[in-house]
Amino acid sequence: MAQYSLYRTSWCGFCARVERSIADLGLDVELRDIDADADARRDLREATGRETVPCLRIDGSTGASTWVHESSSIIDLLEERA
């Protein structure tokens, strides 16, 4: 089963939109605030080449990670998998 982590900031409206969808869907998603967590910011930058949030990290059962940017893309993906 996939594990989800949302890279976010507390002031981002698009992040808040994704978080509302996560709550509405009743999903268990780790929240990683890149302003409060330097390791999260570094992980995001190293994996994607940018620090743009929201970004959803999906860790699959094989150990591979997929990173998804853009709030609408993240919400669509979560709704499909919920």
PDB file of N, CA, C and O in Angstrom, chain B, residues numbered from 101:
ATOM      1  N   MET B 101       0.832  -1.179   0.000  1.00  0.00           N
ATOM      2  CA  MET B 101       0.000   0.000   0.000  1.00  0.00           C
ATOM      3  C   MET B 101       0.876   1.242   0.000  1.00  0.00           C
ATOM      4  O   MET B 101       1.906   1.277   0.673  1.00  0.00           O
ATOM      5  N   ALA B 102       0.482   2.241  -0.736  1.00  0.00           N
ATOM      6  CA  ALA B 102       1.256   3.466  -0.860  1.00  0.00           C
ATOM      7  C   ALA B 102       1.159   4.312   0.409  1.00  0.00           C
ATOM      8  O   ALA B 102       0.138   4.326   1.097  1.00  0.00           O
ATOM      9  N   GLN B 103       2.244   5.010   0.692  1.00  0.00           N
ATOM     10  CA  GLN B 103       2.297   5.961   1.797  1.00  0.00           C
ATOM     11  C   GLN B 103       2.358   7.362   1.199  1.00  0.00           C
ATOM     12  O   GLN B 103       3.093   7.597   0.239  1.00  0.00           O
ATOM     13  N   TYR B 104       1.586   8.296   1.763  1.00  0.00           N
ATOM     14  CA  TYR B 104       1.509   9.649   1.225  1.00  0.00           C
ATOM     15  C   TYR B 104       2.087  10.658   2.205  1.00  0.00           C
ATOM     16  O   TYR B 104       1.878  10.564   3.414  1.00  0.00           O
ATOM     17  N   SER B 105       2.825  11.636   1.656  1.00  0.00           N
ATOM     18  CA  SER B 105       3.328  12.774   2.431  1.00  0.00           C
ATOM     19  C   SER B 105       3.045  14.027   1.624  1.00  0.00           C
ATOM     20  O   SER B 105       3.363  14.094   0.437  1.00  0.00           O
ATOM     21  N   LEU B 106       2.445  15.022   2.270  1.00  0.00           N
ATOM     22  CA  LEU B 106       2.168  16.297   1.608  1.00  0.00           C
ATOM     23  C   LEU B 106       3.182  17.319   2.082  1.00  0.00           C
ATOM     24  O   LEU B 106       3.250  17.639   3.269  1.00  0.00           O
ATOM     25  N   TYR B 107       3.962  17.823   1.156  1.00  0.00           N
ATOM     26  CA  TYR B 107       4.906  18.898   1.429  1.00  0.00           C
ATOM     27  C   TYR B 107       4.147  20.199   1.251  1.00  0.00           C
ATOM     28  O   TYR B 107       3.524  20.429   0.214  1.00  0.00           O
ATOM     29  N   ARG B 108       4.200  21.050   2.268  1.00  0.00           N
ATOM     30  CA  ARG B 108       3.299  22.195   2.350  1.00  0.00           C
ATOM     31  C   ARG B 108       3.931  23.339   3.132  1.00  0.00           C
ATOM     32  O   ARG B 108       5.028  23.208   3.676  1.00  0.00           O
ATOM     33  N   THR B 109       3.219  24.463   3.178  1.00  0.00           N
ATOM     34  CA  THR B 109       3.517  25.555   4.096  1.00  0.00           C
ATOM     35  C   THR B 109       2.209  25.947   4.768  1.00  0.00           C
ATOM     36  O   THR B 109       1.128  25.648   4.261  1.00  0.00           O
ATOM     37  N   SER B 110       2.312  26.611   5.898  1.00  0.00           N
ATOM     38  CA  SER B 110       1.115  26.998   6.645  1.00  0.00           C
ATOM     39  C   SER B 110       0.371  28.161   5.992  1.00  0.00           C
ATOM     40  O   SER B 110      -0.811  28.361   6.273  1.00  0.00           O
ATOM     41  N   TRP B 111       1.025  28.921   5.139  1.00  0.00           N
ATOM     42  CA  TRP B 111       0.421  30.122   4.560  1.00  0.00           C
ATOM     43  C   TRP B 111      -0.090  29.925   3.131  1.00  0.00           C
ATOM     44  O   TRP B 111      -0.626  30.863   2.540  1.00  0.00           O
ATOM     45  N   CYS B 112       0.062  28.750   2.577  1.00  0.00           N
ATOM     46  CA  CYS B 112      -0.281  28.491   1.174  1.00  0.00           C
ATOM     47  C   CYS B 112      -1.752  28.105   1.030  1.00  0.00           C
ATOM     48  O   CYS B 112      -2.186  27.099   1.592  1.00  0.00           O
ATOM     49  N   GLY B 113      -2.514  28.890   0.288  1.00  0.00           N
ATOM     50  CA  GLY B 113      -3.920  28.601   0.056  1.00  0.00           C
ATOM     51  C   GLY B 113      -4.146  27.327  -0.736  1.00  0.00           C
ATOM     52  O   GLY B 113      -5.115  26.608  -0.491  1.00  0.00           O
ATOM     53  N   PHE B 114      -3.265  27.039  -1.679  1.00  0.00           N
ATOM     54  CA  PHE B 114      -3.385  25.808  -2.456  1.00  0.00           C
ATOM     55  C   PHE B 114      -3.126  24.581  -1.575  1.00  0.00           C
ATOM     56  O   PHE B 114      -3.750  23.535  -1.755  1.00  0.00           O
ATOM     57  N   CYS B 115      -2.199  24.721  -0.621  1.00  0.00           N
ATOM     58  CA  CYS B 115      -1.945  23.637   0.333  1.00  0.00           C
ATOM     59  C   CYS B 115      -3.181  23.396   1.194  1.00  0.00           C
ATOM     60  O   CYS B 115      -3.557  22.252   1.446  1.00  0.00           O
ATOM     61  N   ALA B 116      -3.808  24.482   1.643  1.00  0.00           N
ATOM     62  CA  ALA B 116      -5.018  24.373   2.463  1.00  0.00           C
ATOM     63  C   ALA B 116      -6.119  23.662   1.686  1.00  0.00           C
ATOM     64  O   ALA B 116      -6.864  22.865   2.256  1.00  0.00           O
ATOM     65  N   ARG B 117      -6.225  23.937   0.412  1.00  0.00           N
ATOM     66  CA  ARG B 117      -7.229  23.281  -0.435  1.00  0.00           C
ATOM     67  C   ARG B 117      -6.996  21.769  -0.478  1.00  0.00           C
ATOM     68  O   ARG B 117      -7.940  20.988  -0.355  1.00  0.00           O
ATOM     69  N   VAL B 118      -5.745  21.362  -0.653  1.00  0.00           N
ATOM     70  CA  VAL B 118      -5.419  19.937  -0.682  1.00  0.00           C
ATOM     71  C   VAL B 118      -5.686  19.309   0.688  1.00  0.00           C
ATOM     72  O   VAL B 118      -6.217  18.201   0.770  1.00  0.00           O
ATOM     73  N   GLU B 119      -5.325  20.005   1.750  1.00  0.00           N
ATOM     74  CA  GLU B 119      -5.548  19.475   3.096  1.00  0.00           C
ATOM     75  C   GLU B 119      -7.037  19.289   3.386  1.00  0.00           C
ATOM     76  O   GLU B 119      -7.416  18.319   4.042  1.00  0.00           O
ATOM     77  N   ARG B 120      -7.880  20.192   2.914  1.00  0.00           N
ATOM     78  CA  ARG B 120      -9.331  20.027   3.076  1.00  0.00           C
ATOM     79  C   ARG B 120      -9.813  18.774   2.360  1.00  0.00           C
ATOM     80  O   ARG B 120     -10.645  18.037   2.888  1.00  0.00           O
ATOM     81  N   SER B 121      -9.297  18.531   1.169  1.00  0.00           N
ATOM     82  CA  SER B 121      -9.674  17.324   0.426  1.00  0.00           C
ATOM     83  C   SER B 121      -9.209  16.064   1.146  1.00  0.00           C
ATOM     84  O   SER B 121      -9.935  15.072   1.196  1.00  0.00           O
ATOM     85  N   ILE B 122      -8.021  16.100   1.693  1.00  0.00           N
ATOM     86  CA  ILE B 122      -7.504  14.960   2.452  1.00  0.00           C
ATOM     87  C   ILE B 122      -8.428  14.668   3.632  1.00  0.00           C
ATOM     88  O   ILE B 122      -8.777  13.514   3.881  1.00  0.00           O
ATOM     89  N   ALA B 123      -8.818  15.706   4.349  1.00  0.00           N
ATOM     90  CA  ALA B 123      -9.719  15.534   5.493  1.00  0.00           C
ATOM     91  C   ALA B 123     -11.078  15.007   5.043  1.00  0.00           C
ATOM     92  O   ALA B 123     -11.628  14.098   5.664  1.00  0.00           O
ATOM     93  N   ASP B 124     -11.618  15.572   3.969  1.00  0.00           N
ATOM     94  CA  ASP B 124     -12.927  15.135   3.460  1.00  0.00           C
ATOM     95  C   ASP B 124     -12.898  13.675   3.034  1.00  0.00           C
ATOM     96  O   ASP B 124     -13.883  12.957   3.208  1.00  0.00           O
ATOM     97  N   LEU B 125     -11.776  13.231   2.477  1.00  0.00           N
ATOM     98  CA  LEU B 125     -11.638  11.855   2.016  1.00  0.00           C
ATOM     99  C   LEU B 125     -11.264  10.890   3.145  1.00  0.00           C
ATOM    100  O   LEU B 125     -11.308   9.671   2.975  1.00  0.00           O
ATOM    101  N   GLY B 126     -10.896  11.452   4.295  1.00  0.00           N
ATOM    102  CA  GLY B 126     -10.525  10.630   5.444  1.00  0.00           C
ATOM    103  C   GLY B 126      -9.226   9.873   5.251  1.00  0.00           C
ATOM    104  O   GLY B 126      -9.072   8.756   5.743  1.00  0.00           O
ATOM    105  N   LEU B 127      -8.294  10.481   4.536  1.00  0.00           N
ATOM    106  CA  LEU B 127      -7.022   9.822   4.235  1.00  0.00           C
ATOM    107  C   LEU B 127      -5.972  10.099   5.306  1.00  0.00           C
ATOM    108  O   LEU B 127      -6.001  11.134   5.972  1.00  0.00           O
ATOM    109  N   ASP B 128      -5.056   9.168   5.458  1.00  0.00           N
ATOM    110  CA  ASP B 128      -3.935   9.313   6.378  1.00  0.00           C
ATOM    111  C   ASP B 128      -2.732   9.783   5.565  1.00  0.00           C
ATOM    112  O   ASP B 128      -2.091   8.995   4.870  1.00  0.00           O
ATOM    113  N   VAL B 129      -2.436  11.077   5.663  1.00  0.00           N
ATOM    114  CA  VAL B 129      -1.348  11.676   4.898  1.00  0.00           C
ATOM    115  C   VAL B 129      -0.448  12.442   5.858  1.00  0.00           C
ATOM    116  O   VAL B 129      -0.920  13.295   6.610  1.00  0.00           O
ATOM    117  N   GLU B 130       0.829  12.145   5.834  1.00  0.00           N
ATOM    118  CA  GLU B 130       1.793  12.874   6.654  1.00  0.00           C
ATOM    119  C   GLU B 130       1.936  14.286   6.087  1.00  0.00           C
ATOM    120  O   GLU B 130       2.090  14.460   4.878  1.00  0.00           O
ATOM    121  N   LEU B 131       1.885  15.299   6.967  1.00  0.00           N
ATOM    122  CA  LEU B 131       2.081  16.685   6.547  1.00  0.00           C
ATOM    123  C   LEU B 131       3.499  17.100   6.888  1.00  0.00           C
ATOM    124  O   LEU B 131       3.942  16.956   8.027  1.00  0.00           O
ATOM    125  N   ARG B 132       4.211  17.616   5.891  1.00  0.00           N
ATOM    126  CA  ARG B 132       5.593  18.046   6.082  1.00  0.00           C
ATOM    127  C   ARG B 132       5.694  19.519   5.699  1.00  0.00           C
ATOM    128  O   ARG B 132       5.645  19.863   4.518  1.00  0.00           O
ATOM    129  N   ASP B 133       5.833  20.375   6.686  1.00  0.00           N
ATOM    130  CA  ASP B 133       5.895  21.824   6.488  1.00  0.00           C
ATOM    131  C   ASP B 133       7.334  22.223   6.152  1.00  0.00           C
ATOM    132  O   ASP B 133       8.229  22.109   6.989  1.00  0.00           O
ATOM    133  N   ILE B 134       7.545  22.691   4.926  1.00  0.00           N
ATOM    134  CA  ILE B 134       8.912  22.997   4.498  1.00  0.00           C
ATOM    135  C   ILE B 134       9.460  24.268   5.142  1.00  0.00           C
ATOM    136  O   ILE B 134      10.667  24.507   5.085  1.00  0.00           O
ATOM    137  N   ASP B 135       8.603  25.091   5.755  1.00  0.00           N
ATOM    138  CA  ASP B 135       9.100  26.257   6.489  1.00  0.00           C
ATOM    139  C   ASP B 135       9.609  25.874   7.873  1.00  0.00           C
ATOM    140  O   ASP B 135      10.552  26.480   8.382  1.00  0.00           O
ATOM    141  N   ALA B 136       8.988  24.872   8.478  1.00  0.00           N
ATOM    142  CA  ALA B 136       9.343  24.460   9.833  1.00  0.00           C
ATOM    143  C   ALA B 136      10.334  23.298   9.865  1.00  0.00           C
ATOM    144  O   ALA B 136      10.927  23.020  10.907  1.00  0.00           O
ATOM    145  N   ASP B 137      10.514  22.624   8.742  1.00  0.00           N
ATOM    146  CA  ASP B 137      11.325  21.403   8.698  1.00  0.00           C
ATOM    147  C   ASP B 137      12.338  21.502   7.554  1.00  0.00           C
ATOM    148  O   ASP B 137      12.004  21.275   6.391  1.00  0.00           O
ATOM    149  N   ALA B 138      13.579  21.845   7.906  1.00  0.00           N
ATOM    150  CA  ALA B 138      14.630  22.019   6.897  1.00  0.00           C
ATOM    151  C   ALA B 138      14.890  20.727   6.119  1.00  0.00           C
ATOM    152  O   ALA B 138      15.220  20.777   4.934  1.00  0.00           O
ATOM    153  N   ASP B 139      14.745  19.576   6.772  1.00  0.00           N
ATOM    154  CA  ASP B 139      14.942  18.303   6.079  1.00  0.00           C
ATOM    155  C   ASP B 139      13.876  18.089   5.014  1.00  0.00           C
ATOM    156  O   ASP B 139      14.170  17.589   3.929  1.00  0.00           O
ATOM    157  N   ALA B 140      12.648  18.465   5.320  1.00  0.00           N
ATOM    158  CA  ALA B 140      11.560  18.341   4.345  1.00  0.00           C
ATOM    159  C   ALA B 140      11.821  19.239   3.131  1.00  0.00           C
ATOM    160  O   ALA B 140      11.618  18.826   1.989  1.00  0.00           O
ATOM    161  N   ARG B 141      12.268  20.459   3.387  1.00  0.00           N
ATOM    162  CA  ARG B 141      12.587  21.384   2.288  1.00  0.00           C
ATOM    163  C   ARG B 141      13.707  20.808   1.416  1.00  0.00           C
ATOM    164  O   ARG B 141      13.629  20.849   0.189  1.00  0.00           O
ATOM    165  N   ARG B 142      14.732  20.278   2.051  1.00  0.00           N
ATOM    166  CA  ARG B 142      15.857  19.693   1.318  1.00  0.00           C
ATOM    167  C   ARG B 142      15.406  18.485   0.495  1.00  0.00           C
ATOM    168  O   ARG B 142      15.773  18.350  -0.673  1.00  0.00           O
ATOM    169  N   ASP B 143      14.609  17.610   1.112  1.00  0.00           N
ATOM    170  CA  ASP B 143      14.107  16.426   0.406  1.00  0.00           C
ATOM    171  C   ASP B 143      13.309  16.827  -0.834  1.00  0.00           C
ATOM    172  O   ASP B 143      13.484  16.242  -1.902  1.00  0.00           O
ATOM    173  N   LEU B 144      12.440  17.815  -0.693  1.00  0.00           N
ATOM    174  CA  LEU B 144      11.622  18.295  -1.807  1.00  0.00           C
ATOM    175  C   LEU B 144      12.502  18.854  -2.923  1.00  0.00           C
ATOM    176  O   LEU B 144      12.318  18.520  -4.093  1.00  0.00           O
ATOM    177  N   ARG B 145      13.449  19.699  -2.557  1.00  0.00           N
ATOM    178  CA  ARG B 145      14.341  20.316  -3.538  1.00  0.00           C
ATOM    179  C   ARG B 145      15.201  19.274  -4.261  1.00  0.00           C
ATOM    180  O   ARG B 145      15.364  19.332  -5.479  1.00  0.00           O
ATOM    181  N   GLU B 146      15.745  18.328  -3.505  1.00  0.00           N
ATOM    182  CA  GLU B 146      16.598  17.300  -4.119  1.00  0.00           C
ATOM    183  C   GLU B 146      15.810  16.377  -5.051  1.00  0.00           C
ATOM    184  O   GLU B 146      16.323  15.951  -6.086  1.00  0.00           O
ATOM    185  N   ALA B 147      14.574  16.073  -4.685  1.00  0.00           N
ATOM    186  CA  ALA B 147      13.777  15.131  -5.480  1.00  0.00           C
ATOM    187  C   ALA B 147      13.151  15.777  -6.710  1.00  0.00           C
ATOM    188  O   ALA B 147      13.009  15.130  -7.748  1.00  0.00           O
ATOM    189  N   THR B 148      12.774  17.053  -6.598  1.00  0.00           N
ATOM    190  CA  THR B 148      12.018  17.690  -7.679  1.00  0.00           C
ATOM    191  C   THR B 148      12.754  18.836  -8.358  1.00  0.00           C
ATOM    192  O   THR B 148      12.357  19.286  -9.433  1.00  0.00           O
ATOM    193  N   GLY B 149      13.820  19.304  -7.733  1.00  0.00           N
ATOM    194  CA  GLY B 149      14.553  20.432  -8.300  1.00  0.00           C
ATOM    195  C   GLY B 149      13.927  21.786  -7.996  1.00  0.00           C
ATOM    196  O   GLY B 149      14.365  22.810  -8.520  1.00  0.00           O
ATOM    197  N   ARG B 150      12.903  21.789  -7.151  1.00  0.00           N
ATOM    198  CA  ARG B 150      12.255  23.047  -6.781  1.00  0.00           C
ATOM    199  C   ARG B 150      11.631  22.922  -5.394  1.00  0.00           C
ATOM    200  O   ARG B 150      11.562  21.833  -4.823  1.00  0.00           O
ATOM    201  N   GLU B 151      11.180  24.052  -4.867  1.00  0.00           N
ATOM    202  CA  GLU B 151      10.575  24.097  -3.535  1.00  0.00           C
ATOM    203  C   GLU B 151       9.117  24.527  -3.617  1.00  0.00           C
ATOM    204  O   GLU B 151       8.606  25.174  -2.702  1.00  0.00           O
ATOM    205  N   THR B 152       8.456  24.178  -4.691  1.00  0.00           N
ATOM    206  CA  THR B 152       7.078  24.566  -4.917  1.00  0.00           C
ATOM    207  C   THR B 152       6.132  23.638  -4.165  1.00  0.00           C
ATOM    208  O   THR B 152       6.246  22.415  -4.245  1.00  0.00           O
ATOM    209  N   VAL B 153       5.196  24.240  -3.432  1.00  0.00           N
ATOM    210  CA  VAL B 153       4.182  23.473  -2.707  1.00  0.00           C
ATOM    211  C   VAL B 153       2.802  23.906  -3.185  1.00  0.00           C
ATOM    212  O   VAL B 153       2.640  25.023  -3.676  1.00  0.00           O
ATOM    213  N   PRO B 154       1.810  23.037  -3.046  1.00  0.00           N
ATOM    214  CA  PRO B 154       1.864  21.719  -2.455  1.00  0.00           C
ATOM    215  C   PRO B 154       2.520  20.703  -3.388  1.00  0.00           C
ATOM    216  O   PRO B 154       2.510  20.844  -4.611  1.00  0.00           O
ATOM    217  N   CYS B 155       3.084  19.688  -2.768  1.00  0.00           N
ATOM    218  CA  CYS B 155       3.655  18.578  -3.519  1.00  0.00           C
ATOM    219  C   CYS B 155       3.390  17.303  -2.730  1.00  0.00           C
ATOM    220  O   CYS B 155       3.711  17.218  -1.545  1.00  0.00           O
ATOM    221  N   LEU B 156       2.812  16.333  -3.386  1.00  0.00           N
ATOM    222  CA  LEU B 156       2.498  15.060  -2.751  1.00  0.00           C
ATOM    223  C   LEU B 156       3.561  14.038  -3.123  1.00  0.00           C
ATOM    224  O   LEU B 156       3.857  13.820  -4.298  1.00  0.00           O
ATOM    225  N   ARG B 157       4.130  13.414  -2.090  1.00  0.00           N
ATOM    226  CA  ARG B 157       5.086  12.327  -2.298  1.00  0.00           C
ATOM    227  C   ARG B 157       4.352  11.013  -2.062  1.00  0.00           C
ATOM    228  O   ARG B 157       3.709  10.819  -1.031  1.00  0.00           O
ATOM    229  N   ILE B 158       4.461  10.131  -3.023  1.00  0.00           N
ATOM    230  CA  ILE B 158       3.831   8.817  -2.919  1.00  0.00           C
ATOM    231  C   ILE B 158       4.946   7.781  -2.890  1.00  0.00           C
ATOM    232  O   ILE B 158       5.681   7.617  -3.863  1.00  0.00           O
ATOM    233  N   ASP B 159       5.062   7.088  -1.771  1.00  0.00           N
ATOM    234  CA  ASP B 159       6.050   6.024  -1.628  1.00  0.00           C
ATOM    235  C   ASP B 159       5.345   4.701  -1.859  1.00  0.00           C
ATOM    236  O   ASP B 159       4.482   4.301  -1.077  1.00  0.00           O
ATOM    237  N   GLY B 160       5.717   4.026  -2.933  1.00  0.00           N
ATOM    238  CA  GLY B 160       5.094   2.759  -3.285  1.00  0.00           C
ATOM    239  C   GLY B 160       5.702   1.591  -2.546  1.00  0.00           C
ATOM    240  O   GLY B 160       6.709   1.738  -1.854  1.00  0.00           O
ATOM    241  N   SER B 161       5.098   0.440  -2.690  1.00  0.00           N
ATOM    242  CA  SER B 161       5.553  -0.759  -1.996  1.00  0.00           C
ATOM    243  C   SER B 161       6.915  -1.237  -2.498  1.00  0.00           C
ATOM    244  O   SER B 161       7.593  -2.000  -1.810  1.00  0.00           O
ATOM    245  N   THR B 162       7.320  -0.795  -3.692  1.00  0.00           N
ATOM    246  CA  THR B 162       8.619  -1.183  -4.239  1.00  0.00           C
ATOM    247  C   THR B 162       9.757  -0.310  -3.723  1.00  0.00           C
ATOM    248  O   THR B 162      10.927  -0.589  -3.981  1.00  0.00           O
ATOM    249  N   GLY B 163       9.407   0.753  -2.987  1.00  0.00           N
ATOM    250  CA  GLY B 163      10.413   1.674  -2.478  1.00  0.00           C
ATOM    251  C   GLY B 163      10.617   2.886  -3.356  1.00  0.00           C
ATOM    252  O   GLY B 163      11.323   3.818  -2.970  1.00  0.00           O
ATOM    253  N   ALA B 164      10.008   2.892  -4.539  1.00  0.00           N
ATOM    254  CA  ALA B 164      10.121   4.037  -5.445  1.00  0.00           C
ATOM    255  C   ALA B 164       9.166   5.144  -5.000  1.00  0.00           C
ATOM    256  O   ALA B 164       8.081   4.875  -4.486  1.00  0.00           O
ATOM    257  N   SER B 165       9.587   6.387  -5.207  1.00  0.00           N
ATOM    258  CA  SER B 165       8.750   7.538  -4.858  1.00  0.00           C
ATOM    259  C   SER B 165       8.325   8.279  -6.115  1.00  0.00           C
ATOM    260  O   SER B 165       9.092   8.423  -7.068  1.00  0.00           O
ATOM    261  N   THR B 166       7.085   8.744  -6.091  1.00  0.00           N
ATOM    262  CA  THR B 166       6.545   9.598  -7.139  1.00  0.00           C
ATOM    263  C   THR B 166       6.166  10.916  -6.481  1.00  0.00           C
ATOM    264  O   THR B 166       5.604  10.935  -5.386  1.00  0.00           O
ATOM    265  N   TRP B 167       6.476  12.012  -7.154  1.00  0.00           N
ATOM    266  CA  TRP B 167       6.183  13.346  -6.632  1.00  0.00           C
ATOM    267  C   TRP B 167       5.185  14.025  -7.561  1.00  0.00           C
ATOM    268  O   TRP B 167       5.383  14.050  -8.776  1.00  0.00           O
ATOM    269  N   VAL B 168       4.115  14.576  -6.993  1.00  0.00           N
ATOM    270  CA  VAL B 168       3.064  15.214  -7.783  1.00  0.00           C
ATOM    271  C   VAL B 168       2.884  16.655  -7.311  1.00  0.00           C
ATOM    272  O   VAL B 168       2.581  16.899  -6.143  1.00  0.00           O
ATOM    273  N   HIS B 169       3.070  17.601  -8.222  1.00  0.00           N
ATOM    274  CA  HIS B 169       2.831  19.021  -7.940  1.00  0.00           C
ATOM    275  C   HIS B 169       1.439  19.407  -8.423  1.00  0.00           C
ATOM    276  O   HIS B 169       0.768  18.634  -9.107  1.00  0.00           O
ATOM    277  N   GLU B 170       1.024  20.590  -8.064  1.00  0.00           N
ATOM    278  CA  GLU B 170      -0.246  21.213  -8.474  1.00  0.00           C
ATOM    279  C   GLU B 170      -1.417  20.657  -7.674  1.00  0.00           C
ATOM    280  O   GLU B 170      -1.685  19.456  -7.686  1.00  0.00           O
ATOM    281  N   SER B 171      -2.101  21.549  -6.987  1.00  0.00           N
ATOM    282  CA  SER B 171      -3.184  21.137  -6.095  1.00  0.00           C
ATOM    283  C   SER B 171      -4.273  20.355  -6.812  1.00  0.00           C
ATOM    284  O   SER B 171      -4.754  19.356  -6.278  1.00  0.00           O
ATOM    285  N   SER B 172      -4.673  20.775  -7.997  1.00  0.00           N
ATOM    286  CA  SER B 172      -5.749  20.063  -8.689  1.00  0.00           C
ATOM    287  C   SER B 172      -5.320  18.650  -9.087  1.00  0.00           C
ATOM    288  O   SER B 172      -6.122  17.719  -9.015  1.00  0.00           O
ATOM    289  N   SER B 173      -4.081  18.485  -9.498  1.00  0.00           N
ATOM    290  CA  SER B 173      -3.569  17.151  -9.841  1.00  0.00           C
ATOM    291  C   SER B 173      -3.502  16.258  -8.608  1.00  0.00           C
ATOM    292  O   SER B 173      -3.827  15.072  -8.676  1.00  0.00           O
ATOM    293  N   ILE B 174      -3.084  16.825  -7.493  1.00  0.00           N
ATOM    294  CA  ILE B 174      -3.000  16.062  -6.244  1.00  0.00           C
ATOM    295  C   ILE B 174      -4.393  15.621  -5.809  1.00  0.00           C
ATOM    296  O   ILE B 174      -4.595  14.458  -5.460  1.00  0.00           O
ATOM    297  N   ILE B 175      -5.349  16.538  -5.827  1.00  0.00           N
ATOM    298  CA  ILE B 175      -6.713  16.217  -5.408  1.00  0.00           C
ATOM    299  C   ILE B 175      -7.314  15.159  -6.313  1.00  0.00           C
ATOM    300  O   ILE B 175      -7.933  14.212  -5.829  1.00  0.00           O
ATOM    301  N   ASP B 176      -7.141  15.304  -7.617  1.00  0.00           N
ATOM    302  CA  ASP B 176      -7.674  14.298  -8.560  1.00  0.00           C
ATOM    303  C   ASP B 176      -7.094  12.923  -8.258  1.00  0.00           C
ATOM    304  O   ASP B 176      -7.824  11.932  -8.220  1.00  0.00           O
ATOM    305  N   LEU B 177      -5.799  12.863  -8.047  1.00  0.00           N
ATOM    306  CA  LEU B 177      -5.146  11.578  -7.770  1.00  0.00           C
ATOM    307  C   LEU B 177      -5.674  10.969  -6.479  1.00  0.00           C
ATOM    308  O   LEU B 177      -5.971   9.775  -6.441  1.00  0.00           O
ATOM    309  N   LEU B 178      -5.796  11.766  -5.420  1.00  0.00           N
ATOM    310  CA  LEU B 178      -6.280  11.254  -4.143  1.00  0.00           C
ATOM    311  C   LEU B 178      -7.726  10.776  -4.243  1.00  0.00           C
ATOM    312  O   LEU B 178      -8.085   9.757  -3.653  1.00  0.00           O
ATOM    313  N   GLU B 179      -8.548  11.502  -4.980  1.00  0.00           N
ATOM    314  CA  GLU B 179      -9.939  11.086  -5.152  1.00  0.00           C
ATOM    315  C   GLU B 179     -10.033   9.753  -5.911  1.00  0.00           C
ATOM    316  O   GLU B 179     -10.891   8.924  -5.607  1.00  0.00           O
ATOM    317  N   GLU B 180      -9.158   9.552  -6.887  1.00  0.00           N
ATOM    318  CA  GLU B 180      -9.144   8.288  -7.629  1.00  0.00           C
ATOM    319  C   GLU B 180      -8.743   7.109  -6.762  1.00  0.00           C
ATOM    320  O   GLU B 180      -9.239   5.996  -6.938  1.00  0.00           O
ATOM    321  N   ARG B 181      -7.833   7.365  -5.819  1.00  0.00           N
ATOM    322  CA  ARG B 181      -7.281   6.279  -5.002  1.00  0.00           C
ATOM    323  C   ARG B 181      -8.000   6.086  -3.672  1.00  0.00           C
ATOM    324  O   ARG B 181      -7.727   5.121  -2.959  1.00  0.00           O
ATOM    325  N   ALA B 182      -8.905   6.980  -3.333  1.00  0.00           N
ATOM    326  CA  ALA B 182      -9.603   6.891  -2.030  1.00  0.00           C
ATOM    327  C   ALA B 182     -10.634   5.788  -2.022  1.00  0.00           C
ATOM    328  O   ALA B 182     -11.306   5.578  -1.013  1.00  0.00           O
TER     329      ALA B 182
END
